[in-house]
């Protein structure tokens, strides 16, 4: 029954998610969904520990109501930047 409630709340965009943004690698991660903000906050420490063990740094955490399209968003542009990059304007 709880899983059904989470599905409904998430479908409506009212579920809580843990959003973690890291500077290195330049990524945004979403963990959830949760019915209550407190449950999301309680789960945060485990997610942070995993990311730190993988070498992530510059970590910012936020618990918020949202409906993420992707659970991991990697900034591909960051990975392709070089010192000799010339911007292209169209």
Number of C-alpha atoms within 10 A of each C-alpha: 6 8 11 9 13 19 16 14 18 21 12 11 14 18 23 25 27 24 23 20 21 18 13 12 17 18 17 19 19 22 18 19 24 25 21 14 16 12 16 22 17 9 14 19 10 10 15 16 12 11 15 13 9 10 10 18 14 11 17 12 16 14 20 16 20 18 19 17 8 9 12 15 14 13 13 10 8 12 10 8 10 8 5 6 8 8 6 5 4 3
